[in-house]
Amino acid sequence: MQMRWHRTTERALKARQSHRSVFSTRRVKAKKKRETMASTQVQKATSLDTQTGTQVTMINQTSNDLRFSSSMIWSGTSRFPPIIKPNTSGMFNTTGNVNSGSSAAAIYYGKNSQGLPCAWVFAWDAPADTETGQNPNKVYATTGARSVIDNLTFDQIQTFLSKSSAYSHDIDFVYRTKVEAQISTNEENAEVANVVGTFSLI
């Protein structure tokens, strides 16, 4: 009788130990799974919050050539097209600085419908770190008589840019010129910001 009780107790202890071992193994696996998921989420967030450059499109909707006048590159590298033909687009990619992203401005010369000399200003700021919305993407654009735009400094343009948002537009009702600019996240590649500038007449 005592022998049977001993064997029964021994089997019960082994079953309990086996159950504890299985439970412990499952708990360890669950913990590792949670850690892996958390790590993946951090990696995704980091990827989405880091911009390495921009994809720029400049659209000429005027009836004359737009000719590059001057530019200022505050961060990264940019190469602006020298001429944008009427009803065509100038497209190029920029490479941002690792710490400060891509930020630049350009001035283009053209003519209005009366053949008078005009100018268009196009600027953007796509910071490398856009996490938590502290460094949002921005654009700035303005247009008007060439003599007026020529008196605008790049320091002033940068100040206007810093106070702007993801969309900017301007109309000169005297010279009848118009410009629009916008910046957004690239749906196919979140590390690149899409920047679009449209130069036109009214």
Backbone torsions as a table, in degrees:
resi	resn	phi	psi	omega
1	MET	NA	-44.0	179.6
2	GLN	-65.5	-36.4	179.7
3	MET	-65.2	-44.4	178.8
4	ARG	-61.8	-41.3	179.5
5	TRP	-62.8	-40.0	-179.8
6	HIS	-64.5	-43.3	-179.5
7	ARG	-66.5	-40.2	179.2
8	THR	-63.0	-43.8	178.9
9	THR	-63.2	-40.8	-179.7
10	GLU	-63.5	-42.7	178.7
11	ARG	-65.0	-38.5	179.7
12	ALA	-64.1	-41.7	179.1
13	LEU	-64.7	-42.5	179.3
14	LYS	-64.3	-41.0	178.9
15	ALA	-63.4	-42.1	179.6
16	ARG	-64.5	-42.1	178.5
17	GLN	-64.3	-40.5	178.8
18	SER	-64.1	-41.0	179.3
19	HIS	-63.9	-43.0	178.3
20	ARG	-62.8	-39.8	-179.9
21	SER	-63.9	-43.6	179.2
22	VAL	-64.2	-44.5	180.0
23	PHE	-61.8	-42.0	179.3
24	SER	-64.0	-42.8	179.1
25	THR	-62.2	-44.1	178.5
26	ARG	-62.2	-39.8	-179.8
27	ARG	-64.8	-41.0	178.0
28	VAL	-64.0	-44.8	179.3
29	LYS	-62.3	-41.5	179.5
30	ALA	-64.1	-39.9	178.9
31	LYS	-64.1	-43.6	179.0
32	LYS	-63.5	-37.9	179.8
33	LYS	-64.4	-43.3	178.3
34	ARG	-62.6	-41.7	179.6
35	GLU	-64.4	-40.3	179.3
36	THR	-64.8	-44.4	179.3
37	MET	-62.7	-41.7	179.4
38	ALA	-64.3	-41.5	178.8
39	SER	-63.1	-41.8	179.3
40	THR	-63.4	-41.8	179.3
41	GLN	-63.8	-39.4	177.9
42	VAL	-64.6	-42.6	179.4
43	GLN	-62.6	-42.3	178.7
44	LYS	-63.8	-44.4	-179.6
45	ALA	-62.4	-41.3	179.2
46	THR	-63.0	-41.8	-179.7
47	SER	-63.3	-42.8	-176.8
48	LEU	-72.2	-25.2	-175.9
49	ASP	-94.1	5.8	-178.4
50	THR	-119.6	122.7	178.9
51	GLN	-108.3	131.9	-177.0
52	THR	-104.6	-4.3	-179.8
53	GLY	170.3	-168.0	-179.6
54	THR	-135.9	158.0	172.0
55	GLN	-116.0	111.8	-170.8
56	VAL	-106.0	134.6	175.3
57	THR	-126.8	124.8	179.5
58	MET	-117.5	117.7	-172.9
59	ILE	-106.7	123.3	178.4
60	ASN	-98.0	105.5	178.0
61	GLN	-106.0	18.5	175.4
62	THR	-90.8	179.2	-179.3
63	SER	-99.0	9.0	-179.9
64	ASN	-133.6	165.9	175.8
65	ASP	-63.1	144.8	168.0
66	LEU	-103.6	123.3	-176.1
67	ARG	-112.9	132.7	179.5
68	PHE	-60.8	132.1	178.3
69	SER	-107.5	-57.6	-178.3
70	SER	-159.9	165.8	-179.8
71	SER	-151.4	164.8	173.7
72	MET	-138.7	126.7	178.7
73	ILE	-110.9	108.3	-178.5
74	TRP	-84.9	-29.0	-179.3
75	SER	-154.1	137.3	179.2
76	GLY	83.1	-160.8	179.6
77	THR	-128.2	140.2	179.6
78	SER	-146.1	144.1	175.0
79	ARG	-130.4	107.0	-176.7
80	PHE	-82.1	143.8	177.9
81	PRO	-66.4	137.3	-177.7
82	PRO	-67.5	-34.9	-179.6
83	ILE	-140.6	137.4	173.3
84	ILE	-120.1	115.3	-177.1
85	LYS	-70.4	158.0	178.7
86	PRO	-58.3	139.1	177.6
87	ASN	58.8	30.8	174.0
88	THR	-131.2	174.4	-179.3
89	SER	-124.2	145.6	170.9
90	GLY	-105.7	121.1	-176.8
91	MET	-122.5	139.5	177.5
92	PHE	-160.0	161.1	177.6
93	ASN	-108.5	147.8	175.7
94	THR	-117.7	154.9	175.6
95	THR	-109.8	124.5	-177.6
96	GLY	-85.7	156.6	172.6
97	ASN	-69.9	143.0	-176.2
98	VAL	-57.4	-36.9	-176.1
99	ASN	-95.3	-33.2	-172.8
100	SER	-117.6	-2.1	175.8
101	GLY	78.9	-148.1	-178.2
102	SER	-118.7	127.7	179.8
103	SER	-150.5	125.2	-176.5
104	ALA	-159.1	168.5	177.2
105	ALA	-147.2	152.0	178.6
106	ALA	-144.5	151.9	176.4
107	ILE	-120.4	129.6	178.6
108	TYR	-118.5	140.5	177.8
109	TYR	-99.7	147.2	175.4
110	GLY	-162.3	-161.5	179.7
111	LYS	-134.7	153.2	176.0
112	ASN	-89.2	-171.5	-175.8
113	SER	-68.1	-16.8	176.1
114	GLN	-94.1	1.7	180.0
115	GLY	82.2	12.0	-179.9
116	LEU	-82.9	144.0	-178.3
117	PRO	-68.0	127.5	-179.9
118	CYS	-131.0	173.4	179.4
119	ALA	-147.0	152.8	178.9
120	TRP	-127.8	136.2	179.1
121	VAL	-112.6	135.4	-176.1
122	PHE	-139.6	121.9	-177.1
123	ALA	-142.4	152.1	176.9
124	TRP	-146.7	161.0	174.3
125	ASP	-140.5	112.7	178.6
126	ALA	-118.9	88.1	-176.4
127	PRO	-60.0	152.7	178.2
128	ALA	-67.3	-38.8	-177.4
129	ASP	-111.1	110.4	178.4
130	THR	-110.0	17.6	-175.4
131	GLU	-60.0	138.3	177.1
132	THR	58.8	14.9	175.8
133	GLY	74.2	11.7	-179.1
134	GLN	-73.6	-26.1	-179.6
135	ASN	-127.0	73.5	-175.7
136	PRO	-72.0	155.3	174.4
137	ASN	-67.8	145.3	-178.6
138	LYS	-142.8	153.0	172.5
139	VAL	-136.2	159.1	175.2
140	TYR	-145.3	140.5	179.8
141	ALA	-148.2	143.8	175.0
142	THR	-152.3	162.0	-177.2
143	THR	-152.4	165.5	178.8
144	GLY	158.0	-161.7	178.8
145	ALA	-61.2	142.4	-178.9
146	ARG	-58.9	-38.7	-179.4
147	SER	-62.9	-31.2	178.5
148	VAL	-76.5	-46.4	-179.3
149	ILE	-64.5	-33.7	-180.0
150	ASP	-63.4	-22.2	178.8
151	ASN	-87.7	-1.7	179.1
152	LEU	-88.5	124.3	-179.6
153	THR	-89.3	160.1	178.5
154	PHE	-70.4	-24.9	173.9
155	ASP	-65.0	-40.9	176.9
156	GLN	-66.3	-41.2	178.5
157	ILE	-61.1	-41.8	179.3
158	GLN	-64.7	-36.7	177.4
159	THR	-65.6	-45.5	177.1
160	PHE	-61.8	-38.8	179.6
161	LEU	-63.0	-42.7	-178.0
162	SER	-64.4	-23.4	-179.6
163	LYS	-98.9	1.9	-176.1
164	SER	-90.7	-163.7	-178.4
165	SER	-139.2	-158.9	-178.3
166	ALA	-78.7	-2.9	177.9
167	TYR	-140.5	138.6	179.1
168	SER	-146.9	143.1	176.3
169	HIS	-151.3	159.6	-179.9
170	ASP	-154.4	146.8	177.3
171	ILE	-133.3	131.4	172.4
172	ASP	-103.0	107.9	-174.5
173	PHE	-77.0	-15.6	177.3
174	VAL	-80.4	-51.0	-180.0
175	TYR	-89.7	-6.6	176.2
176	ARG	57.5	50.5	174.5
177	THR	-117.0	155.8	-176.6
178	LYS	-143.7	149.5	176.5
179	VAL	-146.5	142.5	175.4
180	GLU	-133.3	146.1	177.6
181	ALA	-143.9	142.6	176.4
182	GLN	-149.9	153.7	179.6
183	ILE	-135.0	137.3	-178.0
184	SER	-148.7	167.5	178.7
185	THR	-78.2	135.2	177.0
186	ASN	-70.9	122.5	-177.2
187	GLU	-66.1	-30.6	-178.5
188	GLU	-86.0	-25.7	-179.1
189	ASN	-146.1	100.4	-175.1
190	ALA	-67.5	-12.2	179.4
191	GLU	-81.1	-8.1	-179.0
192	VAL	-118.9	132.1	177.7
193	ALA	-94.2	137.7	175.7
194	ASN	-87.9	125.7	178.7
195	VAL	-121.3	125.7	-178.2
196	VAL	-128.0	128.1	175.5
197	GLY	-121.4	131.6	179.9
198	THR	-119.2	121.2	-178.6
199	PHE	-107.7	124.3	-174.8
200	SER	-149.8	-179.1	177.6
201	LEU	-120.3	159.7	176.6
202	ILE	-119.4	NA	NA
